[in-house]
Amino acid sequence: MSVQSHYDNHLAAFYAWMTGNFDVKQQEQEAYFVRKEVIPSGNAVAIDLGAGHGLQTVSLARLGFTVYAVDFNQHLLSELNARVKGMPVRTILANLTHTAQYTMPAELIVCMGDTLTHLDSAEQIASLFREWQQMLSSGGKLVLSFRDLTPELKHDERFIPVRADDERIHTCFLEYFPGFVRVFDLLQEKVNGQWIQKVSSYQKLRLGIEQVKIMLTAAGFTVQDHEVIARMHYLVAVRQNA
Ligand SMILES: C[S@@+](CC[C@H](N)C(=O)[O-])C[C@H]1O[C@@H](n2cnc3c(N)ncnc32)[C@H](O)[C@@H]1O
């Protein structure tokens, strides 16, 4: 199954429930941007790639950016739209690998919440880094957050409880291959008093943090900051001056 079908047919419907309280998660993202001084200083245009239901988009809009939120899943973009009434946000339903659909001068591009690992290959990401570098103004920033899936979980560790309540249980199962992990999202849901199980899977890239830093430097960025928060690597990269 492709990543897009996985979201369209399975994960998007319960993504918001899976991530938990929106306001709490959004405030964590906003606090991160403030701590790293990711605030408007140029044309105030930010592009949020793989925006989902809006954790980063809402944070950036609240900090004064005009945000273009790009995602290929309509369900999640509709949830995002419902949250940003009155805010300077535009949604773009597009595959983020098709840069022509969102190319514009920007001072900030973010691709966060593990979206990077959803892409096809490290080569594709290296090429996107070069295109994003061209889109950014001098001194513009690229902010990434992703999981380094290069260390392999073994045996029972591969069964990850994500969230459970009286009506739903979500578990992830990970199967490791060279270069990628197959992620199974198991959802058990109570329908008319009966537990129904739905399973769907997709591939995530095993991107090493040092590999990503090397790719950023090769594309013309300087890595300004690296922090690990809840096992997620957060990077702030700045476009080098020509
Ligand atoms: C793990 S979610 C992260 C969402 C959000 N940034 C967050 O932190 O909650 C990944 C998002 O990227 C989107 N996505 C994955 N691959 C994409 C692609 N090639 N083009 C556009 N959107 C993509 C998915 O639809 C999903 O909304």
The ligand as an SDF file (V2000), in Angstrom:
LIG
                    3D

 27 29  0  0  0  0  0  0  0  0999 V2000
    3.1210   11.9010   10.5700 C   0  0  0  0  0  0  0  0  0  0  0  0
    2.0560   13.0900    9.8380 S   0  0  0  0  0  0  0  0  0  0  0  0
    2.7010   14.6470   10.4760 C   0  0  0  0  0  0  0  0  0  0  0  0
    1.6560   15.7450   10.4250 C   0  0  0  0  0  0  0  0  0  0  0  0
    2.0350   17.0230   11.1940 C   0  0  0  0  0  0  0  0  0  0  0  0
    3.1840   17.6810   10.6130 N   0  0  0  0  0  0  0  0  0  0  0  0
    2.2270   16.6980   12.6650 C   0  0  0  0  0  0  0  0  0  0  0  0
    3.3400   16.8920   13.2080 O   0  0  0  0  0  0  0  0  0  0  0  0
    1.2510   16.2310   13.2970 O   0  0  0  0  0  0  0  0  0  0  0  0
    2.6120   13.1020    8.1630 C   0  0  0  0  0  0  0  0  0  0  0  0
    1.7560   13.9800    7.2630 C   0  0  0  0  0  0  0  0  0  0  0  0
    2.3840   14.1240    6.0110 O   0  0  0  0  0  0  0  0  0  0  0  0
    1.4640   13.8800    4.9800 C   0  0  0  0  0  0  0  0  0  0  0  0
    2.2770   13.3600    3.8710 N   0  0  0  0  0  0  0  0  0  0  0  0
    3.0840   12.2690    3.8630 C   0  0  0  0  0  0  0  0  0  0  0  0
    3.7180   12.1720    2.6880 N   0  0  0  0  0  0  0  0  0  0  0  0
    3.3020   13.2320    1.9310 C   0  0  0  0  0  0  0  0  0  0  0  0
    3.5870   13.6660    0.6230 C   0  0  0  0  0  0  0  0  0  0  0  0
    4.4410   13.0080   -0.1770 N   0  0  0  0  0  0  0  0  0  0  0  0
    2.9890   14.7890    0.1690 N   0  0  0  0  0  0  0  0  0  0  0  0
    2.1120   15.4680    0.9530 C   0  0  0  0  0  0  0  0  0  0  0  0
    1.7980   15.0990    2.2100 N   0  0  0  0  0  0  0  0  0  0  0  0
    2.3940   13.9870    2.6920 C   0  0  0  0  0  0  0  0  0  0  0  0
    0.4290   12.9300    5.5580 C   0  0  0  0  0  0  0  0  0  0  0  0
   -0.8100   13.0300    4.8930 O   0  0  0  0  0  0  0  0  0  0  0  0
    0.3630   13.4250    7.0040 C   0  0  0  0  0  0  0  0  0  0  0  0
   -0.5590   14.4640    7.1590 O   0  0  0  0  0  0  0  0  0  0  0  0
  1  2  1  0
  2  3  1  0
  2 10  1  0
  3  4  1  0
  4  5  1  0
  5  6  1  0
  5  7  1  0
  7  8  2  0
  7  9  1  0
 10 11  1  0
 11 12  1  0
 11 26  1  0
 12 13  1  0
 13 14  1  0
 13 24  1  0
 14 15  1  0
 14 23  1  0
 15 16  2  0
 16 17  1  0
 17 18  1  0
 17 23  2  0
 18 19  1  0
 18 20  2  0
 20 21  1  0
 21 22  2  0
 22 23  1  0
 24 25  1  0
 24 26  1  0
 26 27  1  0
M  CHG  2   2   1   9  -1
M  END
$$$$
